[in-house]
Amino acid sequence: MTFDFDKKVDRLNTHSYKWDMLGEEYLPLWVADADFEVPPAVTERLQNRINHGVFGYFLTGNEIYDVLRNWFREEYNVKIPGKSWIRLVPGIVPALAVASNIGGGKSMTNIPNYCNLLDAPVSAGNVMIQVPLKNENEYYTIDFAALEAALTEDTKVFYLCNPHNPVGRVYSLEELQKVSAFAKKHNLLVVSDEAHCEVVFEGEHIPFFTVDEYAREHSITLYSNGKLCNVPDLILAFAIIPNKEIREEFERYAYAFGEEHVLNIEAGIATYAESNEWKKQLLAYLKANRDYLERELKTRFPKAKVVHLESTYLEWVDFRAYGEDIDAKFFKKYAKVFLTEGTDFGGEGYVRINFATRRAIITEALDRMEKALNSR
């Protein structure tokens, strides 16, 4: 079956956070929310459950755990020995906040980085040390010398984002081994946000807990089906925590997470077990969007600095060569294109462009942005 990702889906006036924040005159290419209908298997499972008509207290059961264990086996050739390693969570961000309490010290990460990864430990009452990535011609790598220099005696947690949002890196095994070695040297827990692991165009995603023995025994690795399958409001998020003591400590802080919801579980089963062909086709469409957007940005805005994304559907662009005022606020005001400010991620002067939408919308947004820039 062939799926049509150019199909127009009108999301205005549907309580869409992405589309209804500013209204119909704006093109929203900001928050990481795609404009595609969910996989048919999701709709079918949800409809069948709704038709049952009863929503009493829900028993999660083993099916979702079996599905996730099978997904790891098929996708990464990784064996999860039992359901005890898997902790379902209400979302990655709450888990990021909870994890910052483990060890009772400060946290550390790189910037630019996912805004909620930066903020979650702070919201939980902790400190986040931010260390810049090394940027060489818009190719970002982890600067371990800078991490060493910024480390404090009471730093207990290192936050990794892989695949990286917003710079689009898919870290290699060698890079991840260096992260593990750095963490081992300083006795750090590694919390790895792998939300975009299914949106990989180049390279191979490697779950952090599989890197080596230290990584397995000193990590919390976080996943969800929210990105590629576009179900952020029916999210199935989970943590992989192999170490029993860390699991128990995580549970102590996560006591208020509550129980799973039946429709989220049904959507999770559908996305992880019944939507492979849909995901394959969408990934190909997104890759073509990436190639189109990067090519058009370089052609229309030759002075802009454009990251070549290995992963995610979130392009990272520096327009400052056109003037310090050419940022997301400029394009929002003069082009009616809603982008995300780079400052939200610790990336001064950049914008983030969400291309998980129809190609026609990307083209119209670029037309508006080009016109606004040429008219200033």
Buried (B, 14 or more C-beta within 10 A) or exposed (E): EEBEBEEEEEBEEEEBEBBBEBEEEBBBBBBBBBBBBBBBBBEEBBEEBEEEEEEEEEEBEEEBBBBBBEBBEEBBEBEBEEBEBBBBBBBBBBBBBBBBBBBEBBBBBBBBBBBBBBBBBEBBEBBBBBBBBEBEEBBBBBBBEBBEEBBEEEBBBBBBBBBBBBBBBBBEEEBBBBBBBBBBEBEBBBBBBBBBBBBBBEEEBBBBBBBBEBBBBBBBBBBBBBBBBBBBEBBBBBBBBBBEEBBEBBEEBBEEBEEBBBBBBBBBBBBBBBBBEBBEBBBEBBBEBBEBBBEBBEEBBEEBBBBBBBBBBBBBBBBBEBEEEBBBEBBBEBBBBBBBBBBBBBBEBBBBBBBBBBBEBBEEBBBBBBEBBEEE
